[in-house]
């Protein structure tokens, strides 16, 4: 049987008006459900875009914090280390 034979008018003529109406109703309901799903997909996409934007902003912010907190050279590293020792010493003297 050729694929197009299923679409011959004789085949469609066998359906009752109630069957045609039922089929039309099902197709219409399917259309509405697919539109609803499409709306959910668009909403999820917007949420994912927002999450991605926030993640990029956080990444940039963390990179700036990491850069700002890195010592620039050996002297800065020593000062940073001395400052930490002083802070530890201060806290130990208080305790």
C-alpha positions in Angstrom: 0.0 0.0 0.0 1.3 3.4 -0.9 1.6 6.0 1.9 -0.7 8.4 0.0 -3.5 5.8 -0.1 -4.3 6.6 3.5 -5.3 10.1 2.5 -7.7 9.2 -0.3 -11.2 10.7 0.0 -12.8 7.2 0.2 -10.9 6.5 3.5 -12.0 9.8 5.0 -15.6 9.2 3.9 -15.8 6.3 6.3 -15.6 8.5 9.4 -18.8 9.5 11.0 -19.5 13.2 11.8 -19.1 12.4 15.5 -15.6 10.8 14.9 -14.6 13.8 12.8 -15.8 16.2 15.5 -14.0 14.2 18.2 -10.8 14.2 16.2 -11.1 18.0 15.6 -11.6 18.5 19.4 -8.6 16.4 20.2 -6.4 18.3 17.7 -7.7 21.6 19.2 -6.9 20.4 22.7 -3.5 19.3 21.7 -2.8 22.7 20.1 -3.8 24.4 23.4 -1.6 22.1 25.5 1.4 22.7 23.1 0.9 26.4 23.4 0.9 26.1 27.2 4.1 24.0 27.1 5.7 26.6 24.8 4.9 29.3 27.4 6.5 27.2 30.1 9.6 26.7 28.0 9.9 30.5 27.3 9.5 31.1 31.1 12.2 28.6 31.9 14.5 30.1 29.3 14.1 33.5 30.8 15.0 32.1 34.3 18.0 30.3 32.8 19.2 33.5 31.1 18.8 35.4 34.5 20.8 32.7 36.3 23.5 32.8 33.6 23.8 36.6 33.8 24.0 36.4 37.6 26.7 33.7 37.4 28.7 35.9 35.0 28.4 38.9 37.3 29.4 36.9 40.3 32.4 35.5 38.5 33.5 39.0 37.5 33.0 40.2 41.1 35.0 37.3 42.6 37.8 37.8 40.1 38.0 41.5 41.2 38.0 40.5 44.8 40.7 37.9 44.2 42.8 40.4 42.2 42.4 43.0 44.9 43.4 40.6 47.7 46.5 39.3 45.9 49.8 40.8 47.0 51.6 42.8 44.3 55.1 41.6 45.1 57.4 40.2 47.7 57.2 43.2 50.0 53.4 43.2 49.9 53.4 39.5 50.7 55.7 40.1 53.7 53.5 43.0 54.9 50.4 40.9 54.5 52.1 38.0 56.4 53.3 40.4 59.2 49.8 41.9 59.4 48.3 38.5 59.9 50.9 37.7 62.6 50.1 40.9 64.4 46.4 40.2 64.2 47.0 36.7 65.6 49.2 38.1 68.3 46.6 40.7 69.2 43.9 38.1 69.5 46.1 35.8 71.6 47.1 38.6 73.9 43.4 39.4 74.5 42.5 35.8 75.2 
